[in-house]
Each structure stands twice: as C-alpha cells, then as structure tokens.
Amino acid sequence: MSLRSVLIGLALITALCGGGLYMLQSHFGREAQMRDAERTFLTGHAAGGARDGIAAPPPSPSRGDTASVPAEPAALRNEEPLTLDSWYADAGSNEGPADTDPEDKSYLINDAQPLVSAEPI
C-alpha cells in the first residue's frame, strides 16, 4: 500500500465525516428548529381559522327573510394568512421607553452575620 492511497483514503474519510456533520447540523440545528416552529405556527393558525368557520354555522334566515346569509364575512375571505413576522408586527410596542434602572438592592450588602464567631475562646 502506497502513501498516496493512504492519503486519498484519509481525505475521503475526512470529507465524508465533514459532510455527515454538516447534514446533521442543518437538519437538527437552530435554524431548522426555527423553520419547524414557524411551519407549526402557520399550520396551527390556518387550521384554527378554518375551524372557526366550520364550528359556527350561519344563522338561519327568519320566515319573511329570503336573502341568504354569507357563511363568513367578506373581510375574512379576502384576508391573507397571518405569518409569524406579521403577528409580531401586529402585537405593537410598549408606549414609552423601557425602565432600564436596576432595582435597588443596596440594603443586601454587608448584612450577613457569621454562624461561628471568629474570636479565640
């Protein structure tokens, strides 16, 4: 076995291990978790909107009323699905600046008492 074939074998093993680690990181990494969370949010939110339309049947018209009642309001039919970014944007922001002053805990400094006296007996 020559040195050349050993080096080619080591390079091949290194490339396969690196590729496998890259695939594991891309499948189980933080970005993949965020992507899965957003997909779950979107499917849950879309399913929740569809359930609301199915769960509430339209009211039946009264005896003299012959006009049909639409199953859902027009605003809901033309509405785009809510994405995670637009949900955060709709949440708004706090009015005014945040309170950045730390809580005053100066009364906790130098208040410990020793359990055993350090004085010689």
C-alpha positions as a printed NumPy array, in Angstrom:
array([[  0.   ,   0.   ,   0.   ],
       [  1.483,   3.275,  -1.001],
       [  1.448,   6.556,   0.856],
       [ -0.621,   8.099,  -1.922],
       [ -3.517,   5.661,  -1.439],
       [ -3.414,   6.178,   2.348],
       [ -3.658,   9.964,   1.938],
       [ -6.512,   9.62 ,  -0.563],
       [ -8.327,   7.31 ,   1.88 ],
       [ -7.853,   9.768,   4.768],
       [ -9.086,  12.658,   2.605],
       [-12.139,  10.639,   1.595],
       [-12.939,   9.705,   5.199],
       [-12.49 ,  13.333,   6.307],
       [-14.771,  14.565,   3.519],
       [-17.466,  12.004,   4.374],
       [-17.323,  12.828,   8.085],
       [-17.464,  16.561,   7.379],
       [-20.397,  16.13 ,   5.029],
       [-22.23 ,  13.998,   7.563],
       [-21.675,  16.56 ,  10.32 ],
       [-22.886,  19.346,   8.033],
       [-26.046,  17.388,   7.215],
       [-26.713,  16.699,  10.899],
       [-26.217,  20.347,  11.786],
       [-28.508,  21.551,   9.011],
       [-31.22 ,  19.045,   9.941],
       [-31.122,  19.478,  13.736],
       [-29.629,  22.991,  14.063],
       [-31.221,  26.135,  15.47 ],
       [-32.321,  27.401,  12.054],
       [-34.105,  24.124,  11.356],
       [-35.895,  24.359,  14.714],
       [-36.997,  27.913,  13.96 ],
       [-38.221,  26.858,  10.497],
       [-40.188,  23.968,  12.005],
       [-41.672,  26.24 ,  14.68 ],
       [-42.826,  28.73 ,  12.061],
       [-44.369,  25.949,   9.963],
       [-46.182,  24.624,  13.035],
       [-47.44 ,  28.116,  13.851],
       [-48.695,  28.668,  10.321],
       [-50.467,  25.318,  10.072],
       [-51.993,  25.711,  13.53 ],
       [-53.156,  29.222,  12.812],
       [-54.577,  28.279,   9.42 ],
       [-56.342,  25.263,  10.936],
       [-57.696,  27.439,  13.76 ],
       [-59.187,  29.89 ,  11.265],
       [-60.775,  27.078,   9.277],
       [-62.224,  25.525,  12.429],
       [-63.867,  28.816,  13.39 ],
       [-65.706,  28.925,  10.062],
       [-66.862,  25.312,  10.377],
       [-67.76 ,  25.387,  14.076],
       [-70.15 ,  28.321,  13.764],
       [-72.897,  27.535,  11.235],
       [-74.532,  30.546,   9.604],
       [-77.737,  31.712,  11.253],
       [-80.894,  30.605,   9.516],
       [-82.954,  33.376,   7.946],
       [-86.226,  34.323,   9.573],
       [-89.563,  33.353,   7.984],
       [-90.058,  36.553,   5.998],
       [-86.381,  36.965,   5.041],
       [-85.494,  35.321,   1.737],
       [-81.95 ,  36.769,   1.455],
       [-79.208,  34.272,   2.057],
       [-76.636,  34.963,   4.775],
       [-72.977,  34.501,   3.743],
       [-71.095,  31.791,   5.633],
       [-68.322,  34.186,   6.672],
       [-67.729,  37.936,   6.481],
       [-66.041,  39.289,   3.359],
       [-63.11 ,  40.595,   5.405],
       [-62.221,  37.047,   6.468],
       [-62.436,  35.642,   2.937],
       [-60.026,  38.207,   1.46 ],
       [-57.587,  38.135,   4.37 ],
       [-54.074,  36.807,   3.773],
       [-52.791,  34.127,   6.16 ],
       [-51.044,  35.535,   9.208],
       [-47.296,  34.925,   9.238],
       [-45.107,  34.952,  12.308],
       [-43.499,  38.243,  11.262],
       [-46.843,  39.968,  10.772],
       [-48.076,  38.574,  14.093],
       [-45.126,  40.221,  15.847],
       [-45.751,  43.431,  13.903],
       [-49.449,  43.43 ,  14.907],
       [-48.506,  42.957,  18.559],
       [-47.33 ,  46.573,  18.667],
       [-44.796,  48.014,  21.042],
       [-44.793,  49.431,  24.53 ],
       [-45.595,  53.095,  24.747],
       [-42.584,  54.989,  26.01 ],
       [-39.091,  53.795,  26.875],
       [-38.443,  50.725,  28.943],
       [-37.371,  51.177,  32.55 ],
       [-33.658,  50.429,  32.478],
       [-32.879,  51.376,  36.088],
       [-31.875,  48.289,  38.063],
       [-33.75 ,  47.507,  41.239],
       [-32.065,  48.989,  44.301],
       [-30.723,  46.117,  46.392],
       [-28.108,  48.072,  48.31 ],
       [-29.749,  47.014,  51.569],
       [-28.465,  43.471,  50.943],
       [-24.784,  44.462,  51.084],
       [-22.831,  43.587,  54.265],
       [-25.828,  42.19 ,  56.118],
       [-24.528,  38.646,  56.623],
       [-23.696,  37.504,  60.12 ],
       [-21.161,  34.72 ,  60.715],
       [-22.533,  31.44 ,  62.049],
       [-19.461,  30.891,  64.194],
       [-17.529,  33.573,  65.97 ],
       [-14.003,  34.129,  64.767],
       [-12.828,  35.277,  68.209],
       [-10.468,  32.972,  70.115],
       [-12.023,  31.375,  73.174]])
